Amino acid sequence: MPDRADNFPYRLLVVDDDASTRLVLRRVLAKHGYEVIEAANGQEAIEQTLALRPDLVLMDVMMPILDGFSACAQIRLEDGDESLPIIMLTGADDLESIMLTGADDLESIESAFNAGATDFITKPINWTLLTQRVRYALRSGQLNREVRRSRLREASVRRIAGLGYWQWNLDTDQISWTDELAGLDGLLPDKTSPLVRFLDRIHDDDRRRLQVALERARDMGARLDHECRILVGDREFVIRLVGERGTQSEDIHQLYGVFQDVTETRRTQAMVDYLALHDELTGLGNRRLFMRQLAESLALRPRSTSGVLLVGVLDVSRFGRFNDIMGQTGADRLLTMISQRLTDHLNVQTGGLGRIGGDEFAFFLWLDDEEDAPRRFQSLFHSLTLPYKCDGQDVFVSFSGGYSVFPRDGQDAEALLAKSQAAQRLARKQGRGFLPAETDEQTTRRQSLESELERDLYTALVNREFFLLYQPQMAFNQGKISGVEALIRWNHPRLGVLSPMLFVGLLEETGLINDVGAWVIQEACRQAAIWHQQGMDLRVGVNLSPRQFLQDDLFDTVEQAARAAEVPPSLIELEITESLAMQDVDHTVKLLQRFRLAGFKIAVDDFGIGHSSLEYLLRFPIDVIKIDRAFVMDITSRVGDRAIVRAITVLAQALGMMVIAEGVETQRQSDFLEAIGVTEIQGYLIGKPMSAADIEAMIHTARQSTRH
C-alpha cells in the first residue's frame, strides 16, 4: 500500500471492546505498512478521532458506553470531514441482536449508513477481503478529500475574484445565477427569473447596451464580454458578464458564463486615473488633463461660432523663497490658496484650469471678443496680487503671466500653450506683469534685437552710453521735492534711448550688471554731491540688483563712491526689493546694519509684492517703505487696495519709517494717499523721470512760486 502524498504511512483507528480482536487487527494491518491506534469503545473513538485525525476508522458495532452507530454519527457531527472512511465491523451476534429487536437487517444497515458509515465487514473477518476493502476505502477517502479541497479552492478563488455563474435559457427566456457574491444575493427574489426582470435592475444608461450585447450573443454566436452597473437595493455594483452560447446538444439552447463583481476594481482604477490626471496638492488638473481639456474644447467648438479662446499662463515669481521662509508645508498651503482663488475667479464651466508645473498655472476661457482678453487677464492678475492670510500674516505674491488667443495665435492646444508660456517668460524677463503672445515676426525681431543689444552691451559702458534720469518724490508735510530715484537709460548709437526693461535682464544674464551697477552708484553719488553743494539736499535712491546685493564688496563699493564724491551718506538711499531681502535673511540683516551704521538710508522697494512678514520687518534696519504701484493704480475704486496701503502705512509709522507710494498719476490718488497717512508720493503727477538739470529747474520754479 503506497504512503500518503506527504510520505507518512496511513493512520488507522481500530475500535473494539475486545482486546484480542484489536491485537489481531493491529498485527494484520501493521504488516501492510499502516500505523494503527486503538480505542476500546465509541466514546474513546470520538476522542481519538478528534485528537489524532486518523485516515480510516474500523469500528465494532456492539460496544459498551457508546455503540458503534452512535459513535459514527457523533464523529460525523463533530469532525466535519465527510471524506473520513468509517468501516463498521459486525459479527453474527450483532446481527442476531438486531433481529431480536425486531428490526429488519437491511433497514439497520441503511440506518448505519445514514449515521455516516462507509462500509460493512462481517465477523469472522476475511483478512484478504479486509485489507482490500481498507485499501479501497483509503483511496476513495483520499480522492474525496482532493475533490473537497479542489472545490474549496475553487470557491475561494471565485470569492476572491468576485466570480459567480449565470445562465440564460433561450427557450424559456429565464435567467439564473449563483449567489456566491456578497451583496448580490438580493439581486432578484428568485434565483431564476425572466430576463426582463433582470434587465430592470440594470442602470438606465447601461440597460440598452447590455440587451444588444445579449442579443448578438444569442443570434450571432458572438462572445459576450460586457460591463454594466446593476442596482441591488440602495447599492450600485459594477459587474462584468462573460459568456457564450452552447454549441452541443442541450447547450444549444443556453447562453451561459460567469459574472464578476468589479466594483472595487473600477473604483480603484478610477482613483488611479484621477491621480494620474490631477495635481495631488491642489486637486486641479495636471498638465496632461489640462491639455486634453483644451484640445477637446477646441475640437467641440463649432467653427461657425463667433468668439475667441483665451489661453493664459501664470507663474509665481521666485516661489523658491517661500519654501525657504515658510517651509514646505507653508509654501504648499500658499499654493492651495492661490489655486482656490483662481477657481473662484474663473468660470471653469466655460473653460478650464490646471496646475501644469510646480508654481505654474494655466487656464482657458471662451470670450466674445478678442479685445476682451487683456481686460480679463488684468482682472484675474489683480485678484491674485491681493494678500493671502498665512499663519496670521498677510503674504503678498507676485506673478508673471502671458496669454495667447485662438485663432489668432494658433490652431491647436500645444501651439497656444507654447505661445502663452513664451509670453510669460518674456514678461518675467522684462519685469512686466503679463504680456500677450508675440507673432512669429515679433519674436524674430525681438530675438534679433536682444542679440544686437547683448553684443553692444560689452562696449556701452566704455563708450559712456549709459546715463541717469531722476524721478522726483514729493513730501506731503513740506509740499516740495524731497528726493529722487535714479533710473538708468541707454543711449544706443543706432536705436536711440532705450528703457531698462530692454537691457537690465541682459545685464543680469551676462554678468555685466556688477560693473554697470557700480557706475550707477558712482554717478548717483556724484550728482547728489552737486545738489548738496548747491544747497539742495535731495535724497537720491539707487536700486540694487540681486547680483549686486550678493557681491562681497558691495559695501566697499558704495562707501568708496560716497567718499570720492564727498557726499553725506544720509543723502544716498539704497533700494532693495522685498524678495531680494528674503533670499538670505542673515546676510541681509548684517549688510543693511553696516550701511545704516555708515549713515546710508535703506528703502524696501515694491513693498507688498513679496512676503510681507512683520517679523522680518522688525529685524531689518529700514528707513523707507515704497508701496508698489499695483496697489496705487486702483486705490480710488478698490476698498481692498486702500485697506492694504493703510495697513502698511500704520505699520511703518509704528516702526518709525517713511512711506512712499509709487505710480501716482492723478490728484485724486494723491488726496487719498495723503488722507491715509502716506509720507511721500512718486509718479507722473509729480514728474516723469528727467535729467538733473530739469530737476533743478523744477525746484527753482517751485521756490519762486512760494516766494510770490
C-alpha positions as CSV (number, residue, x, y, z in Angstrom):
1,M,0.0,0.0,0.0
2,P,1.6,3.3,-1.0
3,D,2.0,6.1,1.6
4,R,0.2,9.3,1.5
5,A,1.3,12.3,-0.6
6,D,3.3,13.6,2.4
7,N,5.2,10.2,2.6
8,F,3.8,9.4,6.0
9,P,2.1,6.0,6.5
10,Y,-1.7,5.9,6.7
11,R,-3.0,6.0,10.3
12,L,-5.9,3.6,11.1
13,L,-8.0,3.7,14.2
14,V,-9.3,0.3,15.4
15,V,-12.3,0.5,17.7
16,D,-13.4,-2.7,19.5
17,D,-14.2,-3.6,23.1
18,D,-12.4,-7.0,22.7
19,A,-8.7,-6.5,23.2
20,S,-7.8,-9.8,21.4
21,T,-9.7,-8.6,18.3
22,R,-7.8,-5.3,18.4
23,L,-4.5,-7.1,18.7
24,V,-5.2,-9.3,15.7
25,L,-6.3,-6.3,13.6
26,R,-3.2,-4.4,14.6
27,R,-0.8,-7.2,13.5
28,V,-2.6,-7.8,10.2
29,L,-2.7,-4.1,9.3
30,A,0.8,-3.3,10.5
31,K,2.1,-5.9,8.1
32,H,0.7,-3.8,5.3
33,G,2.6,-0.7,6.5
34,Y,-0.2,1.0,8.3
35,E,0.1,2.9,11.6
36,V,-2.5,1.6,14.0
37,I,-4.1,3.3,17.0
38,E,-6.7,1.8,19.2
39,A,-9.9,2.6,21.2
40,A,-12.0,0.3,23.4
41,N,-15.4,1.9,23.0
42,G,-17.3,4.5,21.0
43,Q,-16.5,7.4,23.3
44,E,-12.8,6.7,23.1
45,A,-13.2,6.5,19.3
46,I,-14.6,10.0,19.2
47,E,-11.8,11.4,21.3
48,Q,-9.1,9.7,19.4
49,T,-10.5,10.8,16.0
50,L,-10.7,14.4,17.0
51,A,-7.2,14.4,18.6
52,L,-5.2,12.2,16.2
53,R,-7.0,12.7,12.9
54,P,-6.8,9.0,11.5
55,D,-7.1,8.3,7.8
56,L,-9.6,5.5,8.4
57,V,-11.7,4.1,11.3
58,L,-12.5,0.3,11.8
59,M,-15.4,0.3,14.3
60,D,-17.2,-2.5,16.0
61,V,-21.0,-2.1,16.3
62,M,-21.8,-3.6,19.6
63,M,-19.7,-1.9,22.4
64,P,-20.3,-0.7,25.9
65,I,-20.6,3.0,26.9
66,L,-21.3,4.1,23.3
67,D,-22.1,1.7,20.4
68,G,-20.5,2.0,17.0
69,F,-23.6,3.5,15.2
70,S,-23.9,6.4,17.8
71,A,-20.1,6.9,17.8
72,C,-20.1,7.1,14.0
73,A,-22.9,9.7,14.0
74,Q,-21.1,11.7,16.6
75,I,-17.8,11.6,14.7
76,R,-19.5,12.9,11.6
77,L,-21.2,15.6,13.6
78,E,-18.1,16.9,15.4
79,D,-15.3,16.1,12.9
80,G,-16.9,17.6,9.9
81,D,-14.7,15.5,7.5
82,E,-17.1,13.6,5.3
83,S,-14.2,12.0,3.5
84,L,-13.1,10.0,6.5
85,P,-13.8,6.3,5.8
86,I,-15.6,4.5,8.7
87,I,-15.9,0.7,8.2
88,M,-18.3,-1.0,10.6
89,L,-17.3,-4.5,11.9
90,T,-20.4,-6.6,12.7
91,G,-20.5,-10.2,14.0
92,A,-23.2,-12.9,13.9
93,D,-24.2,-12.0,17.4
94,D,-24.6,-8.4,16.4
95,L,-27.0,-9.4,13.6
96,E,-28.9,-11.7,15.9
97,S,-29.3,-8.9,18.4
98,I,-30.6,-6.7,15.7
99,M,-33.1,-9.4,14.6
100,L,-34.2,-9.9,18.3
101,T,-35.1,-6.2,18.5
102,G,-37.5,-6.8,15.6
103,A,-35.6,-4.6,13.1
104,D,-35.1,-5.6,9.6
105,D,-31.4,-6.4,8.8
106,L,-31.4,-4.2,5.7
107,E,-33.1,-1.3,7.5
108,S,-30.5,-1.5,10.2
109,I,-27.7,-1.4,7.7
110,E,-29.3,1.6,6.0
111,S,-29.6,3.4,9.3
112,A,-25.9,2.8,10.0
113,F,-25.1,4.3,6.6
114,N,-27.3,7.2,7.5
115,A,-25.2,7.6,10.7
116,G,-22.1,8.0,8.5
117,A,-20.7,4.5,7.9
118,T,-18.8,4.0,4.7
119,D,-18.8,0.2,4.6
120,F,-19.6,-3.0,6.5
121,I,-17.4,-6.1,7.1
122,T,-18.9,-9.1,9.0
123,K,-17.1,-11.3,11.5
124,P,-15.4,-13.6,11.4
125,I,-13.2,-11.4,9.3
126,N,-11.9,-12.4,5.9
127,W,-8.4,-10.8,6.2
128,T,-7.8,-10.7,2.5
129,L,-11.1,-9.0,2.0
130,L,-10.5,-6.6,4.9
131,T,-7.2,-5.4,3.5
132,Q,-8.7,-4.9,0.1
133,R,-11.7,-3.0,1.5
134,V,-9.4,-0.9,3.6
135,R,-7.2,-0.1,0.6
136,Y,-10.2,0.8,-1.5
137,A,-11.7,3.0,1.3
138,L,-8.4,4.8,1.8
139,R,-8.1,5.5,-1.9
140,S,-11.7,6.6,-2.0
141,G,-11.3,8.8,1.0
142,Q,-8.2,10.4,-0.5
143,L,-9.9,11.1,-3.7
144,N,-12.9,12.6,-1.9
145,R,-10.5,14.8,0.1
146,E,-8.8,16.0,-3.0
147,V,-12.2,16.8,-4.6
148,R,-13.3,18.6,-1.5
149,R,-10.1,20.6,-1.3
150,S,-10.4,21.4,-5.0
151,R,-14.0,22.6,-4.5
152,L,-13.0,24.7,-1.5
153,R,-10.1,26.2,-3.5
154,E,-12.4,26.9,-6.4
155,A,-15.0,28.5,-4.1
156,S,-12.2,30.6,-2.5
157,V,-10.9,31.7,-5.9
158,R,-14.4,32.6,-7.0
159,R,-15.0,34.6,-3.8
160,I,-11.7,36.4,-4.0
161,A,-12.1,37.2,-7.7
162,G,-15.8,38.0,-7.2
163,L,-17.0,35.4,-9.6
164,G,-20.3,33.7,-10.0
165,Y,-22.1,31.7,-12.6
166,W,-25.1,32.7,-14.8
167,Q,-27.2,31.0,-17.4
168,W,-29.9,32.2,-19.8
169,N,-32.3,29.6,-21.1
170,L,-33.3,30.8,-24.6
171,D,-36.4,28.5,-24.8
172,T,-37.9,29.8,-21.5
173,D,-36.3,33.3,-21.5
174,Q,-35.3,32.6,-17.9
175,I,-32.0,33.7,-16.5
176,S,-30.4,32.2,-13.4
177,W,-27.3,32.8,-11.4
178,T,-25.4,31.7,-8.3
179,D,-25.3,33.7,-5.1
180,E,-21.6,33.3,-4.1
181,L,-21.1,37.1,-4.1
182,A,-21.8,39.0,-1.0
183,G,-24.1,41.9,-1.7
184,L,-25.5,40.4,-4.9
185,D,-27.6,37.7,-3.2
186,G,-30.6,40.1,-3.1
187,L,-30.5,40.8,-6.9
188,L,-33.9,39.3,-7.5
189,P,-36.4,37.5,-5.3
190,D,-36.0,34.2,-7.2
191,K,-32.8,32.6,-8.4
192,T,-34.4,32.0,-11.8
193,S,-36.4,34.9,-13.3
194,P,-37.4,36.2,-16.7
195,L,-34.7,38.1,-18.4
196,V,-36.8,41.3,-18.4
197,R,-36.8,41.3,-14.6
198,F,-33.1,41.0,-14.6
199,L,-32.7,43.9,-17.1
200,D,-34.9,46.1,-14.9
201,R,-32.2,46.0,-12.3
202,I,-29.5,47.3,-14.8
203,H,-28.7,51.0,-14.7
204,D,-30.8,53.0,-17.1
205,D,-27.7,54.2,-19.0
206,D,-26.4,50.7,-19.4
207,R,-29.5,48.6,-20.0
208,R,-29.9,49.0,-23.8
209,R,-26.2,48.3,-24.4
210,L,-26.4,45.0,-22.4
211,Q,-29.6,44.0,-24.1
212,V,-28.0,44.5,-27.5
213,A,-24.9,42.5,-26.4
214,L,-27.0,39.6,-25.2
215,E,-29.0,39.5,-28.4
216,R,-25.8,39.5,-30.5
217,A,-24.5,36.5,-28.5
218,R,-27.8,34.8,-28.9
219,D,-28.4,35.4,-32.6
220,M,-24.8,35.6,-34.0
221,G,-22.9,33.4,-31.5
222,A,-20.7,36.4,-30.6
223,R,-18.8,36.1,-27.3
224,L,-20.2,38.2,-24.6
225,D,-17.9,40.4,-22.6
226,H,-19.7,43.3,-21.1
227,E,-19.6,45.6,-18.1
228,C,-22.6,47.3,-16.6
229,R,-23.9,48.9,-13.4
230,I,-26.5,46.9,-11.5
231,L,-28.8,48.0,-8.7
232,V,-29.3,45.8,-5.6
233,G,-31.4,47.6,-3.0
234,D,-29.9,51.0,-2.5
235,R,-26.4,49.9,-3.6
236,E,-24.9,50.1,-7.1
237,F,-22.4,47.5,-8.3
238,V,-20.4,47.2,-11.4
239,I,-20.4,43.7,-12.8
240,R,-18.7,42.1,-15.8
241,L,-20.6,39.5,-17.7
242,V,-18.6,37.0,-19.8
243,G,-20.3,34.1,-21.7
244,E,-21.1,32.4,-24.9
245,R,-23.8,30.3,-26.5
246,G,-23.6,26.5,-26.2
247,T,-22.8,24.5,-29.4
248,Q,-23.7,20.9,-28.5
249,S,-26.9,19.0,-27.6
250,E,-29.0,20.8,-25.0
251,D,-26.4,23.6,-24.6
252,I,-27.5,25.0,-27.9
253,H,-30.5,26.5,-26.1
254,Q,-28.3,28.0,-23.4
255,L,-26.3,31.2,-23.1
256,Y,-24.0,30.8,-20.0
257,G,-20.9,32.0,-18.4
258,V,-19.5,33.8,-15.4
259,F,-20.1,37.2,-13.9
260,Q,-17.6,39.2,-11.8
261,D,-18.1,41.9,-9.2
262,V,-15.6,44.6,-10.4
263,T,-17.0,47.4,-8.3
264,E,-13.9,47.9,-6.1
265,T,-11.6,47.3,-9.1
266,R,-13.3,50.0,-11.1
267,R,-13.3,52.3,-8.0
268,T,-9.6,51.8,-7.5
269,Q,-9.0,52.3,-11.3
270,A,-11.0,55.5,-11.2
271,M,-8.9,56.7,-8.3
272,V,-5.7,55.8,-10.2
273,D,-7.0,57.6,-13.3
274,Y,-7.9,60.6,-11.2
275,L,-4.4,60.8,-9.6
276,A,-2.8,60.3,-13.0
277,L,-4.7,63.4,-14.3
278,H,-4.8,65.6,-11.2
279,D,-2.4,67.5,-9.0
280,E,-2.4,65.9,-5.6
281,L,-1.8,69.1,-3.7
282,T,-4.4,71.5,-5.2
283,G,-6.8,69.0,-6.8
284,L,-6.6,70.9,-10.1
285,G,-6.0,69.0,-13.3
286,N,-2.3,68.5,-14.2
287,R,-0.7,69.4,-17.5
288,R,-1.9,66.2,-19.1
289,L,-5.5,66.7,-18.2
290,F,-5.4,70.5,-19.0
291,M,-4.0,69.8,-22.5
292,R,-6.7,67.2,-23.1
293,Q,-9.5,69.6,-21.9
294,L,-8.1,72.4,-24.0
295,A,-7.9,70.2,-27.1
296,E,-11.4,68.9,-26.5
297,S,-12.7,72.4,-26.1
298,L,-11.2,73.4,-29.4
299,A,-12.5,70.3,-31.2
300,L,-16.0,70.7,-29.9
301,R,-16.3,74.4,-30.6
302,P,-18.2,74.8,-34.0
303,R,-16.1,76.7,-36.5
304,S,-19.1,78.9,-37.3
305,T,-19.3,80.0,-33.7
306,S,-18.0,83.5,-33.1
307,G,-15.7,84.3,-30.1
308,V,-12.1,83.6,-29.2
309,L,-10.3,81.4,-26.7
310,L,-8.0,83.0,-24.2
311,V,-5.2,80.7,-23.0
312,G,-3.3,82.1,-20.1
313,V,-0.3,81.1,-18.1
314,L,0.7,82.4,-14.6
315,D,3.9,81.7,-12.8
316,V,4.6,82.6,-9.2
317,S,7.6,84.9,-9.1
318,R,10.6,83.5,-7.2
319,F,8.5,80.9,-5.5
320,G,11.6,79.2,-4.0
321,R,11.9,81.9,-1.4
322,F,8.5,80.9,0.1
323,N,9.9,77.4,0.6
324,D,12.8,79.0,2.4
325,I,10.7,81.4,4.5
326,M,7.6,79.4,5.2
327,G,8.9,75.9,4.9
328,Q,7.5,73.2,2.6
329,T,4.2,72.9,4.4
330,G,3.6,76.7,4.4
331,A,4.5,77.0,0.8
332,D,2.2,74.2,-0.2
333,R,-0.6,75.8,1.8
334,L,0.0,79.0,-0.1
335,L,-0.2,77.2,-3.5
336,T,-3.6,75.7,-2.4
337,M,-4.8,79.2,-1.6
338,I,-3.7,80.5,-5.0
339,S,-5.4,77.7,-6.8
340,Q,-8.6,78.3,-4.8
341,R,-8.6,82.0,-5.7
342,L,-8.1,81.0,-9.4
343,T,-11.0,78.7,-9.2
344,D,-13.2,81.3,-7.5
345,H,-12.3,84.0,-10.1
346,L,-12.5,81.9,-13.2
347,N,-15.8,80.4,-14.6
348,V,-14.4,76.9,-15.3
349,Q,-17.8,75.9,-16.7
350,T,-16.9,77.7,-19.8
351,G,-13.2,77.0,-19.7
352,G,-10.5,75.0,-17.8
353,L,-7.9,75.4,-15.1
354,G,-4.8,73.4,-14.2
355,R,-1.5,73.3,-12.4
356,I,1.0,72.5,-15.1
357,G,4.2,72.9,-13.1
358,G,5.5,73.4,-9.6
359,D,4.5,77.0,-9.4
360,E,2.9,77.4,-12.8
361,F,-0.9,77.5,-13.6
362,A,-2.7,77.6,-16.9
363,F,-6.3,78.4,-17.8
364,F,-8.5,78.9,-20.8
365,L,-11.7,80.8,-21.3
366,W,-14.0,81.4,-24.2
367,L,-14.6,85.1,-24.8
368,D,-16.9,87.0,-27.1
369,D,-14.3,89.4,-28.4
370,E,-10.5,89.4,-28.8
371,E,-10.4,92.9,-27.3
372,D,-11.8,91.5,-24.0
373,A,-8.7,89.2,-23.4
374,P,-6.3,91.8,-21.8
375,R,-9.1,93.1,-19.6
376,R,-10.0,89.6,-18.3
377,F,-6.4,88.8,-17.7
378,Q,-5.8,92.0,-15.9
379,S,-8.8,91.4,-13.7
380,L,-7.5,88.0,-12.8
381,F,-4.0,89.3,-12.3
382,H,-5.1,91.9,-9.9
383,S,-7.2,89.4,-7.9
384,L,-4.2,87.2,-7.4
385,T,-2.0,90.0,-6.1
386,L,-4.3,90.7,-3.1
387,P,-2.8,89.4,0.2
388,Y,-3.1,85.8,1.3
389,K,-3.5,85.1,5.0
390,C,-0.9,82.6,6.2
391,D,-0.5,81.9,9.9
392,G,-2.0,85.2,10.8
393,Q,0.2,87.2,8.4
394,D,-0.5,88.9,5.1
395,V,1.5,87.3,2.3
396,F,1.8,89.2,-0.9
397,V,2.6,87.2,-4.0
398,S,3.8,88.5,-7.4
399,F,3.2,86.8,-10.7
400,S,4.4,86.9,-14.3
401,G,1.9,85.9,-16.9
402,G,1.4,85.5,-20.6
403,Y,-1.6,84.7,-22.8
404,S,-2.4,83.7,-26.4
405,V,-5.7,83.9,-28.2
406,F,-7.3,81.4,-30.6
407,P,-7.5,81.6,-33.5
408,R,-5.0,84.5,-33.9
409,D,-2.0,82.9,-32.2
410,G,-2.6,79.2,-33.0
411,Q,-5.0,76.5,-34.0
412,D,-4.2,73.7,-31.5
413,A,-3.6,73.3,-27.8
414,E,0.2,72.7,-27.9
415,A,0.8,75.9,-30.0
416,L,-1.5,78.1,-27.9
417,L,0.1,76.9,-24.6
418,A,3.6,77.3,-26.0
419,K,2.9,80.9,-27.1
420,S,1.4,81.7,-23.7
421,Q,4.4,80.3,-21.9
422,A,6.8,82.2,-24.1
423,A,4.9,85.4,-23.4
424,Q,5.1,84.7,-19.6
425,R,8.9,84.1,-19.8
426,L,9.3,87.4,-21.7
427,A,7.1,89.3,-19.1
428,R,9.3,87.9,-16.3
429,K,12.5,88.8,-18.1
430,Q,11.3,92.4,-18.8
431,G,9.9,92.9,-15.3
432,R,6.4,93.2,-16.7
433,G,3.3,91.8,-15.1
434,F,1.9,90.0,-18.1
435,L,2.2,90.1,-21.9
436,P,0.3,88.9,-24.9
437,A,1.8,86.3,-27.2
438,E,4.1,87.6,-29.9
439,T,3.6,86.9,-33.6
440,D,6.4,84.9,-35.2
441,E,7.6,88.2,-36.8
442,Q,7.6,89.9,-33.5
443,T,9.6,87.0,-31.9
444,T,12.1,87.1,-34.7
445,R,12.6,90.9,-34.3
446,R,12.9,90.7,-30.6
447,Q,15.4,87.9,-30.7
448,S,17.4,89.8,-33.3
449,L,17.2,92.9,-31.1
450,E,18.3,91.1,-28.0
451,S,21.2,89.6,-29.9
452,E,22.3,93.0,-31.0
453,L,21.9,94.6,-27.6
454,E,23.8,91.8,-25.9
455,R,26.7,92.3,-28.3
456,D,26.7,96.1,-27.9
457,L,26.4,96.0,-24.1
458,Y,30.0,94.9,-23.7
459,T,31.2,98.3,-25.1
460,A,28.4,100.6,-23.9
461,L,30.0,101.4,-20.5
462,V,33.4,102.1,-22.0
463,N,31.7,104.3,-24.6
464,R,29.8,106.2,-21.9
465,E,26.4,105.4,-23.5
466,F,24.6,105.0,-20.2
467,F,23.1,107.9,-18.4
468,L,20.8,108.6,-15.4
469,L,17.4,110.2,-15.2
470,Y,15.8,111.2,-11.9
471,Q,12.1,110.8,-10.9
472,P,11.1,113.3,-8.2
473,Q,9.4,112.4,-4.9
474,M,7.3,114.9,-3.0
475,A,6.8,115.1,0.8
476,F,3.2,115.9,1.8
477,N,4.2,117.7,5.0
478,Q,6.6,120.0,3.2
479,G,4.8,120.3,-0.1
480,K,8.1,120.2,-2.0
481,I,10.5,117.8,-3.7
482,S,12.4,115.9,-1.0
483,G,14.2,113.2,-3.1
484,V,14.6,111.4,-6.4
485,E,15.0,107.9,-7.7
486,A,17.9,107.4,-10.1
487,L,16.9,105.4,-13.2
488,I,19.3,104.2,-15.8
489,R,18.9,104.7,-19.5
490,W,21.0,103.6,-22.5
491,N,21.7,105.9,-25.4
492,H,22.2,103.3,-28.0
493,P,24.2,104.6,-31.0
494,R,21.7,103.2,-33.5
495,L,18.4,102.7,-31.6
496,G,18.4,105.8,-29.5
497,V,17.4,106.0,-25.9
498,L,16.4,102.5,-24.5
499,S,14.3,101.7,-21.5
500,P,15.9,99.5,-18.8
501,M,13.3,96.8,-19.5
502,L,15.1,96.1,-22.7
503,F,18.6,95.6,-21.3
504,V,18.6,95.1,-17.5
505,G,17.7,91.5,-17.9
506,L,20.6,91.1,-20.4
507,L,23.0,92.8,-17.9
508,E,22.0,90.2,-15.3
509,E,22.4,87.3,-17.7
510,T,25.8,88.4,-19.0
511,G,27.2,89.4,-15.5
512,L,27.8,93.0,-16.6
513,I,25.3,94.2,-14.0
514,N,28.0,94.5,-11.4
515,D,30.2,96.9,-13.4
516,V,27.2,98.9,-14.6
517,G,25.7,98.9,-11.1
518,A,28.9,100.2,-9.7
519,W,28.8,103.0,-12.3
520,V,25.2,103.9,-11.3
521,I,26.2,104.2,-7.7
522,Q,29.2,106.4,-8.5
523,E,27.1,108.6,-10.8
524,A,24.3,109.0,-8.3
525,C,26.7,109.9,-5.6
526,R,28.4,112.5,-7.8
527,Q,25.0,114.1,-8.7
528,A,23.9,114.1,-5.0
529,A,27.1,115.9,-4.1
530,I,26.5,118.5,-6.8
531,W,23.0,119.2,-5.5
532,H,24.3,119.3,-1.9
533,Q,26.8,121.9,-2.8
534,Q,24.0,123.9,-4.5
535,G,22.0,123.8,-1.2
536,M,19.6,121.2,-2.4
537,D,19.8,118.2,0.0
538,L,17.9,115.7,-2.1
539,R,17.9,112.0,-1.2
540,V,19.0,110.0,-4.2
541,G,17.6,106.5,-4.4
542,V,19.7,103.8,-6.1
543,N,18.3,100.4,-7.0
544,L,20.5,97.4,-6.2
545,S,20.1,94.3,-8.3
546,P,20.1,90.8,-6.9
547,R,23.6,90.1,-8.3
548,Q,24.9,93.3,-6.8
549,F,23.4,92.6,-3.4
550,L,25.2,89.3,-3.2
551,Q,28.6,90.8,-4.0
552,D,31.1,90.5,-1.1
553,D,32.5,94.0,-1.8
554,L,29.1,95.8,-2.2
555,F,29.6,97.8,1.0
556,D,33.1,98.9,0.0
557,T,31.8,99.9,-3.5
558,V,29.1,102.2,-2.1
559,E,31.2,103.6,0.7
560,Q,34.1,104.4,-1.6
561,A,31.8,106.1,-4.1
562,A,30.2,108.3,-1.5
563,R,33.6,109.3,-0.1
564,A,35.1,110.0,-3.5
565,A,32.1,112.3,-4.3
566,E,32.2,113.9,-0.9
567,V,28.5,113.4,-0.4
568,P,26.9,112.8,3.0
569,P,25.8,109.1,3.2
570,S,22.4,110.3,4.5
571,L,21.6,111.6,1.0
572,I,22.1,108.1,-0.6
573,E,19.2,105.8,-0.3
574,L,19.8,102.2,-1.2
575,E,16.7,100.5,-2.6
576,I,16.3,96.7,-2.4
577,T,13.3,94.7,-3.3
578,E,11.5,92.7,-0.6
579,S,12.1,89.4,-2.4
580,L,15.8,90.2,-2.7
581,A,16.0,90.8,1.1
582,M,14.4,87.5,1.8
583,Q,16.9,85.4,-0.2
584,D,19.4,85.2,2.7
585,V,17.9,86.9,5.7
586,D,21.0,86.7,7.9
587,H,23.2,88.2,5.1
588,T,20.7,90.9,4.5
589,V,20.5,91.9,8.2
590,K,24.2,92.1,8.6
591,L,24.8,94.1,5.4
592,L,22.0,96.6,6.0
593,Q,23.2,97.2,9.5
594,R,26.6,98.1,8.1
595,F,25.1,100.6,5.7
596,R,22.9,102.1,8.5
597,L,25.9,102.5,10.8
598,A,27.7,104.2,8.0
599,G,24.8,106.7,7.6
600,F,23.2,105.4,4.4
601,K,19.4,105.2,4.1
602,I,17.7,101.9,3.4
603,A,14.4,101.6,1.4
604,V,12.4,98.5,0.6
605,D,11.1,98.8,-3.0
606,D,7.9,97.3,-4.4
607,F,6.6,96.6,-0.9
608,G,3.5,94.3,-0.8
609,I,4.6,92.2,-3.8
610,G,6.7,89.8,-1.8
611,H,6.3,88.0,1.5
612,S,5.4,90.8,4.0
613,S,6.4,89.4,7.3
614,L,6.3,91.6,10.4
615,E,9.0,89.5,12.0
616,Y,11.4,90.3,9.2
617,L,10.4,94.0,9.0
618,L,11.3,94.2,12.7
619,R,14.7,92.6,12.1
620,F,15.7,94.7,9.0
621,P,17.1,98.2,9.6
622,I,14.8,100.0,7.2
623,D,14.1,103.8,6.8
624,V,11.7,103.8,3.9
625,I,8.9,101.5,2.6
626,K,7.9,102.1,-1.0
627,I,4.5,100.8,-1.9
628,D,4.2,99.2,-5.3
629,R,2.2,100.9,-8.0
630,A,-0.1,97.9,-8.3
631,F,-1.8,99.0,-5.0
632,V,-1.9,102.6,-6.1
633,M,-3.4,102.5,-9.5
634,D,-6.9,101.5,-8.3
635,I,-6.8,103.0,-4.8
636,T,-9.7,105.3,-5.6
637,S,-12.0,102.5,-6.7
638,R,-10.9,99.4,-4.7
639,V,-11.6,99.3,-1.0
640,G,-9.1,96.4,-0.6
641,D,-6.2,98.4,-2.1
642,R,-7.0,101.3,0.3
643,A,-7.0,98.8,3.2
644,I,-3.7,97.4,2.2
645,V,-2.0,100.8,1.8
646,R,-3.5,102.0,5.1
647,A,-2.3,98.9,6.9
648,I,1.3,99.3,5.5
649,T,1.3,103.0,6.4
650,V,0.2,102.3,10.0
651,L,2.8,99.6,10.4
652,A,5.5,101.9,9.0
653,Q,4.5,104.8,11.3
654,A,4.6,102.5,14.3
655,L,8.1,101.4,13.3
656,G,9.3,105.0,12.6
657,M,9.6,104.5,8.9
658,M,8.7,106.7,5.9
659,V,6.2,105.5,3.3
660,I,6.5,106.5,-0.4
661,A,3.7,105.5,-2.7
662,E,4.8,104.8,-6.3
663,G,2.9,105.3,-9.5
664,V,0.8,108.2,-8.5
665,E,-0.8,109.8,-11.6
666,T,-3.9,111.7,-10.5
667,Q,-4.7,114.3,-8.0
668,R,-7.5,112.0,-6.6
669,Q,-5.0,109.3,-5.9
670,S,-2.7,111.8,-4.2
671,D,-5.6,113.1,-2.0
672,F,-6.4,109.5,-0.9
673,L,-2.8,108.7,-0.1
674,E,-2.4,111.9,1.9
675,A,-5.6,111.2,3.8
676,I,-4.4,107.6,4.6
677,G,-1.2,108.9,6.0
678,V,1.4,108.2,3.3
679,T,4.6,110.3,3.8
680,E,5.6,110.9,0.2
681,I,4.5,110.2,-3.4
682,Q,6.3,109.4,-6.6
683,G,4.8,109.3,-10.1
684,Y,3.8,111.1,-13.2
685,L,1.6,113.5,-11.2
686,I,4.8,114.9,-9.7
687,G,7.0,114.3,-12.7
688,K,8.4,111.8,-15.1
689,P,12.0,110.6,-15.0
690,M,14.0,113.7,-16.0
691,S,17.5,115.0,-16.3
692,A,19.4,116.5,-13.4
693,A,19.0,120.0,-15.0
694,D,15.2,119.5,-15.2
695,I,15.1,118.6,-11.6
696,E,17.0,121.7,-10.7
697,A,14.6,123.8,-12.8
698,M,11.6,122.2,-11.2
699,I,12.9,123.0,-7.7
700,H,13.8,126.6,-8.6
701,T,10.4,127.2,-10.2
702,A,8.7,125.8,-7.0
703,R,10.8,128.1,-4.8
704,Q,9.9,131.2,-6.9
705,S,6.2,130.3,-6.7
706,T,6.4,130.0,-3.0
707,R,8.1,133.5,-2.6
708,H,5.4,135.1,-4.7
